[in-house]
């Protein structure tokens, strides 16, 4: 039997399985329960957060033999076929490779036919923003007045590229990046099922590195199991993916705020020489600055997002910098991050950004 990756093996099968999207699952469950179904839905959000999974779950809810139901059985032919991607009544289309007007005309011609087995014929179009303008226009009339047996579910990472006339005909749901703590909990759930020992610090490091994407986190866990076996530590995560520990980010920011230029540059060199990803470190540093800004505005706002040690560091660092200087520093590092993306020597731009930030703090102190 072929190996099934975690992202597929633990793909959500019901609304209750969705991680970090309670606002979406609750609304859709109520819509199904109350029979208040729109003819077209648009799921928006970054990659790997559950847009296509949500579309499939909604399709199962509508076409399950026991439905329409908020808890599809997952056992009937319709549910199994939808989950397997081979249902005659749930047609999944990749908008990137089927983007022309001829593809949409074919879809429009097929819409008139009744579903083969289920209640509805459901079209799931992923990356719908990739359709051409002509294809969108060809879809408009069908989308405005579809047959009663047809539902459209669109998914996109770039809603600004979807024509306003299409957007106005859809019920839109914005799926959010998933919080670190929820991703970590899900990884521990998978680890328990797979009989893997995953250190809490390791789960946290993976979750931070996934940047809100559950699929990315599951893929990283898969890779770590192949590398480490059945016991995964935080150091394994940091070494395999080139991530920097949270404490290192805290230490680097401490050196910057205390104007300890040699120590800051030395720490950066250590990270570079040990193979750490400079872009990732810059991204983590900016994220920490953002947390520091939020902490200064409302200290208890990050209670569920960061652990107690980081909160103590935020409290200490908040005393070392004024809000206006903090905003300037965020702008400085964000600009440096933009330059680093295209630079062959990323460390150079990082060093310059650190020195400029320390000089700006020193000048601010003199001015005050």
Protein Blocks (a to p, Z undefined) as FASTA:
>chain_A
ZZddfklmmgcfbfklpghilmmmmmmmmmmmnopacfbdcdeddehiopmmmmmmmmmm
mmgmklccfbdgklamklmmmmnopafklccddfklmmbfklmmmmmmmmmpccfklmbd
cdddehkllpcfklmmmmmmmmmmgcfkbccddddfblmlpcfklmmmpccdddddddfk
lmmmmmmmmmmmnopacdfklmmmmmmmnnopaklmmmmmmmmmmmnomadcfklmmmmn
opacfklmmmmmmmmmnopaklmmmmmmmmmmnopafklmmmmmmmmmmmmmmmmmomml
mmmmpcfklmmmmmmmmmmpcfklmmmmmmmmmmmmmmmmmpmblmlmmmmmmmmmmmmm
mmmmmmZZ
